[in-house]
Structures are given as C-alpha cells and as structure tokens.
Amino acid sequence: MANFTKEQALNNLKGLIRRYNENKEDTDYIKNERQISDNLIRPFFKLVLGWDPETEFKSEYGQGGKRVDYLVVLDGISQFV
C-alpha cells in the first residue's frame, strides 16, 4: 500500500477528475472500456486508495470460468469482486 497523505490523495483524485472532464465528450474514449480502466480506474486504485495494482487488485481477471472487471486481493486471497 502506498504511503501518501490525504492531501496528496485528494490532489491525485482532482487530477483524475480533470482527466475525465477533458475526455468525457470524446465518445471513442468513453466507449473504450480498456482505455477508461487504464486511464481512470486503475490510477484511482493506485493514486487515491494507495493500492498496489500488482498485488492488491487485479483487473479483467478470470475466475470460476467468468471474467470479473476487478478483483480485490488480500494476502493472496480473493476478497470481493
């Protein structure tokens, strides 16, 4: 888990909101789920919540024969989808 202050997390969140607002009228951008994930959702987990995308959550993960968008992992064990 990243170590930053609430103020840094808030500034990071504001940056993500700014990025969204700059692109929300671009229908190609909004319709591209992968691009939204890479540019907004994964950075939110990392830059606002402080989660490590390599160990604490997985995106587009196959489990039980189905694909889940995001899987939260704690100590290597799936917690919730």
Number of C-alpha atoms within 10 A of each C-alpha: 11 11 10 12 11 11 10 13 18 14 14 18 18 13 15 19 14 12 13 16 11 10 13 12 10 10 9 11 14 14 10 10 11 14 13 15 16 12 14 17 16 19 20 20 15 19 21 22 18 17 19 16 16 10 13 20 22 19 19 13 14 13 11 7 6 9 12 14 12 17 19 17 17 11 8 10 10 14 12 10 14
